């Protein structure tokens, strides 16, 4: 999210790639048809358009919480309808229920986390079987600024976390204070996914995005239910050598596996700062909002069940564009599905796919925003039917119904510093502002005029 102007100082020219596309591999039976399909977009356009007026007129944003301290997340726990958890960056998790934010903290890590602009308590996810096992996961930067992912268990009443239940799953050294990623979400495979930025500074000076020897600049996953000890190096088919040769992890505090720790697998790479990502609860599609450096903010999408490891290009490319060079070799890099330039924002806040009950006309719409300008948009992802067998480096699908919401939902321009999106147990959509406010997307009350 909050990359500073200083962090963006490195100049980069946005230039159309001069590199020709990679030569096609020898076709397998049926591959020609798939390749043809892969180059043919589905009906419709990916062009940005205002949300249809008839739809916009039925919706509104309603303020449901205020007075929070730098909130960065709202989420719900399985089996707890009517309750939301709010993460405050300084290290508190608070409960929202019955229209009020409870005074007592569900978890208090204040004093254990670092507090510069992009540091702190950054992520929270509940175990899919939380209703039975009361396990939850947090992602924070510790007092030294290094990344920690820790499992906790709630008390039997689920009113507070038991501090003594802490089990550290992953620790990664951070070379700089910014670009820490921080999100946590369980995937359709039951594994815990997290994103780490390139480590920080500007321009990825350590080359983390393109290095397979660091967890930085990656999307990772952990099998929190697996036996920790002995799983080092196990990896799995499709993992990018994470832990496999002991390469990754050797250079990271804690690294992959270790006593009581699950091995972390590299899933996707070439990311700069995947501050927020989300899975579509219906399709398993993965949406990653990757914060750009100087010119371009990107949304990457990987179809549910796609077994490949995608390289999204940083710091060879920034979105669809060469970074810091007129030409670059973008072969093997998977392009974003949507992007916008710094003429329209400065730091993307990846959102969620709407699968709620109240607004069925929004089913499948992925929302995202910009932290700096409160740009607010959505699109639907159409998976490329040919995108199954080939390697990383081709378009995974297409954006459709790409809508600009700001004029419709923020008529008085009150949205600012959008830090996150979230959903409640019904799948209804919330926007979180770092200024302390949480908004809910709702149906306008029926007009009862005379
Ligand atoms: Ca960092």
Boltz pocket constraint, residues with backbone or C-beta under 6 A from the ligand:
constraints:
  - pocket:
      binder: B
      contacts: [[A, 145], [A, 174], [A, 175], [A, 176], [A, 177], [A, 178], [A, 179], [A, 180], [A, 198], [A, 199], [A, 200]]
      max_distance: 6.0
